[in-house]
Each structure stands twice: as C-alpha cells, then as structure tokens.
Amino acid sequence: MCTCAVKLPRSTPSHRFSESPIVGRAPFEPRLPLHSITASCLSNLHHTLTQVSTSSKRKQWQHREPVLPDPRKRNILITSALPYINNVPHLGNIIGSVLSADTFARYSRARGFNSLYIGGTDEYGTTTEARALVENCTLQELCDKYYAIHAAVYKWFSISFDIFGRTTTPLQTEITQDIFLKLKDNGFLEERMTTQLYCEQHHLFLADRFVEGECPDCGYVDARGDQCDLCGKLLESLELIRPRCKVDGSVPVTKETKHIFLELDKLQPEVEAFFQESAAKGAWSSNGTSITAAWLKEGLQPRSITRDLKWGTPVPTSLEGYEEKVIYSWFDAWQVEILFHSNYTDQWEKWWRSPDDVQLYQFMGKDNVVYHSIIFPATKIGTHEPWTKLHHLSTTDYLTYEGGKFSKSRGIGVFGDSARETEVPSDIWRFYLLYCRPETGDSEFTWDGFISANNNLLLKNLGNFVSRVVKFINSRHFNNVVPDWTQYGEPSFDAFKADINQLLAQYIQELDGVKLRAGLLTALQISQRGNGFLQASKLDNSLYETQPAKCAAVIGLAINLLRANALPILEEWTADSIRPGHEISLSQHLFSRIKPEKAEEWRQKYGSEEAKKLKEEEAALKANKASKKKKGGAAKKAGGASAVQPSMTEDDVASTVSTEAALDGPKLN
C-alpha cells in the first residue's frame, strides 16, 4: 500500500550553479530538514520526502556565489566533526554530526538566517597510516579512495554542505604553521622530553595506533595503545602488557623523544571565562556543558601537539630536530575548516574573524567535546587575535545497534554505504535517525523501530493526511482545482488555526535551541492535528453533497497546511497561501509500506546476532572487573588501608572519562 503526495508548482531559484569538486551548496530550495515542518508549512516535511524520486537527478554541492556575512541578518556558521578518512561512517557517525548539522543548517536557511555549513574529511594522523598498511596502498591512494566513499555516502543522505573539503592541501600547512608560531611567540608552547615505545625493526617511534598488547584491566590481548576496545579503558601505550609493534609484531623498546606541548594550564583562566559566557549565551547541550566543566574543575594540563609521524602537517622548519615529526591532527582540526573556507572564498576572514557578528554552531558526538569546548578555544585565545569562537555546542550521546556497538570488522550494524543496499529511500533513513537521535541520552537503532516509524508515523500519520486532502481535490468533486474556501467559517476553524500556531511557536523554540528530535516530534503533532481536523469535520462525499461550502473550507485549511511554497518558515500560519482556483497536478506515491518480516532479513544481514554476542562478552568482562575490584577493596580494608577520596563527583568522573576517550581516539566514532 502506498500513500500519495501532490506535485505543486515551485518557483525557479534565482541563483545558478556551476560544478566544483570541493565547494558549493546543494540545491536545497525544495528540500528542508526532514522535519522542518511548521504550522505555516506542513509540506516542509512533505517536500523533503517527495524529493526521494528527484534528488538523485540533481547535482549536489554545486558552487554558487560565496555566502558572506550580512550585517542586516543573523549570521550562522555551522560545522560538523571531521570524520577520519580511514573507514566508512556508520549510522551513529551520521546522526552524531553531519545529519544533525545538516538539519539545523536547513532550518536556518528556511528561517531566513544567513547560514553557511562547512564539512570535510580529516586525512592526517595515525589512523590513516595504520589503515594504509592494512590495505597495502600509499597514503594518498587511501585518502583519495575514502574521500570518494565519504562524499558518496553524504550525497546519498542529502547532506547539504556549502563546503565539503579535505585536509591534504598545501594551504593547510601554511595556515597551521602560522597559528603554531603565533602560539610559540606568545609563550604558550614548550618543548618537553617524553618516553615512548620505539620499534628497532623499522626504526620508528610508535604512535598509539601502532602499538597493540594485553589490556592491564581486562586482559584483552589486542588492546590498542590508546584504548582497549573490549572493556573501554583508556590507556597509555606504556601501560600495555607485552606490547608489540602493529606493523611487524616485534617487541618495542622505550626511548626518549622530544615534543612540543600546548600549555593549557596558562590559558585556563581565559578558557574558563569563555566557557561560562558561551555555554550560557549559546545554551550548550547538557552533556557538553558537564564534560567541559569536569575538565576545568580537574585543572588543565599541557598537552603534546606534535607526533613522531611522517603523514601530517610538518612542524615549522624554524624548530630544529623536528624534521621527522608532524603537528598533531587534532591541533589543526579547526584550522582545517578555515582551509576549506579559504578554498571557497578569499573573504573567509569575514566569517572567522567576526566574533561580534557571527555565531558558530558545532555538531559532534560527546567523545569530541573537549577539543571543541577547550582546546580549540584555547588555541584561538592564545594567538591574541579576534577569532570567531564557539557559540553553541550540540553534542549527542551514543547510538547503539540492536543493543550492541557498531563494528565494521565484525560486520555489526548499518554503515553509510550499506544503507543504500536496503533500497529504502534515504529520506526514510534521515527521518528515523532524527527520530531516535541520542539527544538526551544513549538511544538504540532497531529494525523493528525503523519499520514501525515508516509504516505508522510516516505512512499512517503524515501520509494519510496528505493522501486524504490531495485525493479529494483530485476527485470528481473539484477536478484538481482548489475550491473557493473563503465563503464559510466557524469557531472550530479558528481554534484549529490557534492550535497549529501554538505548535509552530513550540517548534521554532525547539529548533532555535537545537532540540532536533523534540522538534521532529512537534512536527509530527501537526500532521496528527491535521488528521484530527479532517476526522472532526467529517470530510467525505456526504459532506460535499450536503454542505459544499463547509467542505470547501475544510479543504482550504487542509491544503494550506500543505502549502506549495515551503520557504521560508514564518512566525505565524495564516492559512491563505494557496488561493481558490489554484490547480494541482495528480498525486504521486510518497511512502511505501515495509513488510515487517524484512526486519529479520536485515538483522541477519547486518549482524544483529553478533552485536548481542559482543554485548554479552562486554557484560561478562565488566562483571569480572567489578568482582576483582570488590575483592581488592575488601583486601585493602582488611589491611587497614585508607581510601583516597576522589576530587570529583561520580558524574564528573563519568564525564571526564568519556571525554578523554577522544583525546587520542577517532574524531567520529
């Protein structure tokens, strides 16, 4: 069974696009955030979903005249966490950053804000080198391959980047080294000696991702040098039991090596002042606020910003002894966004050096918080230059898959390239990911939930409303022409309009606050109210025959809730956009029912059983770990040892631990 959607005339956009491989806004004019649905325009959601059949015919990320800040408007600069180039993004990655940012970007445009959305791939770092070894290819070959994969995934998901770039360009070196030297000149960089593992077989210091060994906490034999993937413990490579080089399996030795550290402790007072002001004015996500506060409470410490690698931004040649080292990829991540921007326009400073005129919104998973809330702002502050700093930090918790974690190596979960294999349109995926967005806590992707959302929320709720209205106008009663709905009214109609406008105000408040999932639920209430209005008005053939004026008025209100012009999102729904006499074309299919038995087929194909096994393994390890700690605590108590009181609360510790996982781990994982 399918439901229908009307094809209504659309105005031609005034701008023209020309192809560009790196920059450009997708032609978003008919496609809004999946749930940019308002009282003045229920069809924002309708138009988004109907684009399934046409968006593939349009070229995305096509260039137009650069978007620059406008002093007469609210200027919003939007970024999403840069995914590492070494793998294919999974559904948690997609909703954690790019889809959430895309939804807010589309909403901002629809509201008439002057908005720019920047994204791209991060191609430097140890993860790239490690992956190239696995795939037996050059680093550049790997980057080219996965850049194309990421671009294809995001285009299929209709992510409307204005700019989508990559880090491996000469201009990246120039920008990063300039900021590096400014920090050095201002006294915020210091050289320190560190002890690291060194492989004598291929004569290299081993970055954390090039070391494997036994986890000292759970005994997992393939723990990495930065974290154990089985129990989740954060590690230093020197903590591993029986460490080995990932490249050749040899046993490394310890050696001293010098590195440059960013002295965050010197910048803490200014960072703290920035945090207090920005978190309040920008209404940060609660987990972003708590994680940042916990780090500041513990006290910032100097952090190394160089690595013993060859693939990355070179350390400035003015520093002797750093010829074989590169700048840590997390140090230059925010500068990469400037790089992308500078390839888009030579007037990038109007966005990035306008702290009073531009609001910066950044989207990421909670494991990336500290970089965006502390380290990036500290770097900007340390240059003593007027950079645009973070205004709103939007962070998600974790999206799990059928009760477990996504894992490409174990075939667990749906990844960006495999979502397409289901032959379910990308907009249905967008809808469900936003519907279960981990906005206030961890959430779970399930196939049963996915199918239910399509069949009930979309098909039976929104689809039913659209179908009833459009088919009635297509019927013999009106022959595709909107009737004169101006000749009849009653108090219940005014009450209906007031109800819709109240929901519109709620929706705008939620989206302004980047409560995307909450806004989607409010949007769905609008179509639910529309169904209720049709039901209460008893729209059917009998109404047309006995009360034609009322029937026309009911149709008029309903079709205006599906008005043709989806832009902009207005403050008030006046219900008069589609006038009497407007002709519509025939309805088309909008949603299709997904058979419930497909859930089991997809579960088997995408590793649901393996996810359950992994979850059971982790639960057993945690139980074993808890048992050991309990026995150890009892032994200490028996021996008269006094416990050391923590300096933070349990919530603080939990926030800090989850954040520290990002410091040497993937940016989007």
Steps between C-alpha positions, in 0.01 A plus 500: 500500500629847415389844592501801272655841472405784275745662262454873537670767287827631640667828425835489318794597726660828406857375533681272256743223581826394339687184587781501756668194654539647846248773570144600441156480648267224406194637320294491816210717395240222501672285764499611861603324819303180501292648778499867404126476525310796637150621541543725199647213303435137579634435153855578615506138610286406203735664249804347663362152469368543147851586387593131521401460137666816371804583712715239328456691176643821646867567546591569861766723655497722197658841518320828507604847607675477840280553804643786709384647832222755464486773767124523453442134585583239761820329377542133591815298426444123535760222519481127565778283644744394231489122449826312471564385146590144601155341503139518386270702731226305678156623601625624838764710327244642260243609758772604745630778279423547130125427497438701816698793359324467166158511665585816689658656189183437298286640779720811520469561127124448512477756778684751285822500703823557310654156546806309383564130565858366478610137502770272365731212578807486725774318315800536730600299808583151620168349397576578138847347516368190676222451245739543207712218641196274522392579143856494365473831317657845515362758738376722220332206328321417822388860550374530144308173532326581827435864417295373206321250726413764759385744234274236344348408837422862591358575158269199526385624840447845342733685736489862378857614559585841364862390513631143513879490502805294591813565703776386267569831323803736512297785645431285807872510589518878467197568722591248770866602526406868525275434802759264650769773486267765643443279804876449529568874480235566766661254743243220493715223350768305687740222401503193724669161501267199500548124518343299220513156346746463213514224238857398424391298197378792290666774709197706596333626816163331525198723517218358713318343204816308401522319834296201613522286810316355796262729685614534863139529610310220324772292336383555141805410289432741212462825693629812323756743631233757583197291600373148549213442258361218712468656846531864393786588736711798394865409479849633443706276273752444781224343711448208262620159612729336244468783244575426136544703185188482285710519184727199548407347838843571652546597865570873529742667742460829686682813388483867576377743237426871513165658418326837507228549761218752503496647852129487566557572869613853417185555294252354751371830648410638158360166382286477811365852449421416138321180604281669760388767256458285190323208669245742648440714192512213253301254713742209450383140518499375859759228443733748328469733797559230763798348319667839458432599861654175625819559303534855625433391857778243481737763363641524148840348433748553214434268205731386225417645159769320296535136400775269373337445163564586137141546382373835620567871511878555539631678808641844396860470381607769746485234774808283484472126552138472382568404140353151553199618700161648411241714673229298677191484279272604786696823544422617149144367466328838537758656270403238241153654493663833418695324226179364350353848523801669340462270200141620479571873522796728571267693732492221760614738774160668491363179654791389719618837634162650587428394860234768542312435177518122447363218715693172470296179545693172523357146488670182626476190716580537870845343454609814312386760752830602661665588172222738404424641844854532641791430266377685191388807697830494694693497173303797370540690826874430502556669163371831646297551184123567459377155395134400479456260792245231579149627567297178522637152564259226389607154615329165479540194715551157340276323252524124548398231254253234613640520852869498405773711343558561130804308375612489138756225567238273658228588251278662764265781405398708202767717343450786259573295192278209607191707584449547128496122449169473685333699218322707763515867392759712679234735638344217697844438652536871574161500669566199721850612603358837605209326671739297717775765520686448832420853608466456875658157547609191312245361255468184295448422133273199452356359181158460660507867596616602154216316328243619752605863454452472125170310512336688784651847547555575132256284306203506738552844653654745253430288193136451591445873545666590170316226314153590625535867412665462160279215381190696595612794284590255221153346520199574280381751759775754428685364194846598628399860578508648852142608575392839631558445870433865598120478526470301822636513853424385851661534847656153481704612199646791695579265788677266257716783362585615853602145594727472196661836571571392855678193365687719254630720783608189691674361192693822437606517864626140488689542174650832610631308801626216274258252657469315172326186620257699710425717198429194288250370754328839499495495121326165501237643732406743225410225254324319783294813566427516126364146505292587804362808327392298197343239724314755713378680186381167355660560163339257253267492202203562725645828630552621144144412402326640809729794598712594199615836646624334819666225301685761294609682818632177655697427183632857493639480853645155441671579169649814651654282765669338201573826322710496186762758596705322765724799570537682726386372841288787627411610850128450439283277285236711329348215296466704181801408285304289252215702361174377347538396137854367541543187290703207626636206306419138574622340818808277513617231736672642808560204732491125453425246768799291613411140576568417868674174403778710341624570853628145545660498156687823575594385851674197356668699224632775727623303798237540770586161652869590502410826676326303775803274543729800527271656759503179703881484483526858623251436781702196613821703499341780700366252754844341531659842539249602769561174685877560500456855626267381774753239614781754480302751706425239764868408521600865545240546769622191682857630481402833652563703186315829480310588187592807298204729451444609141513867420199475267152359528405178323326702228812710453717191472264341250500816292877528511557136408267516203676813380853373547412221262508761226844639571691242304212319340292548189322825446178338401455153636 
